Amino acid sequence: MTEIAVLGTGRMGASIAHRLLDAGHRVTVWNRTAARTVPLQRAGARVAGSPADAVRRAAVVVTMLTDATAVDAVLSGPHGAAAALAPGTCLVEMSTIGPAAVRDLARRLPPAVDLVDAPVGGSVAAARAGQLRVFAGGAAPAVQRVTPVLAALGCVRHCGDLGSGAALKLVLNTALLVAVTGLADTLAVAGAVGVDPRTALDALAGGPLAGALARATAPDADFPVALAGKDLDLVRAALAGAPAPLVDAARTALAAAPDPTADIATLVTREYL
């Protein structure tokens, strides 16, 4: 049983915290909107009043936050967690912030605090079921030390040095978002040429866009358009001006979506699905 703090209990962070509780760990949670911690408190988690309070007793600290700005605020802002991290603590950064932000974070942590970047593949249902793919980057001893904790969430893959997990996550999100926007165009063509919806969906389920179709029809997934756009902005920054027309097209489609809080599946023509 490990003492764990989870900072950020939106849908994904809450699902991770629930899974860690189910695995028998002692979990303390903090969220900027305190009401989101109530279900976790009922499930047995301790609720902290600040990030600093949350991490004081923790051996492992998990951050699952919106972006690098939010991570910086939670760790280094007023009542931030960084100054309260004890020597020997391991910070597991699970947000999607990109490898450059991960390496910058490492430079600002107190001495004797380990950092592992461990973004995930999968959404809230996979987190609750312990079926995430966890992409861990960092020094081998640190990754090995937190693997028993992360293994409760799913399959852990050590990708290499610090930042390598964050880098692989950008690669996978690029593939996902380009594929989902490609599916949207494909279904628009199907409608335009009069292909029966069921026939089109059946054929696509066995073709190269099968994964995108499964994701677009997943019943319990939560990847808001706004966060997807943020991730493609990270991709664009990493490309440093190199041509990537499909990435640009996907980013344009995300920017045009009417509801930035909706899941990326809304990019696909809903009446066709």
Secondary structure, 3 states (H helix, E strand, C coil): CCEEEEECCCHHHHHHHHHHHHCCCEEEEECCCHHHHHHHHHCCCEECCCHHHHHCCCCEEEECCCCHHHHHHHHHCCCCCHHHCCCCCEEEECCCCCHHHHHHHHHHCCCCCEEEECCEECCHHHHHHCCEEEEEECCHHHHHHHHHHHCCCEEEEEEECCCHHHHHHHHHHHHHHHHHHHHHHHHHHHHHCCCCHHHHHHHHHCCCCHHHHHHHCCCCCCCEHHHHHHHHHHHHHHHCCCCCHHHHHHHHHHHHCCCCCCEHHHHCCCCCC
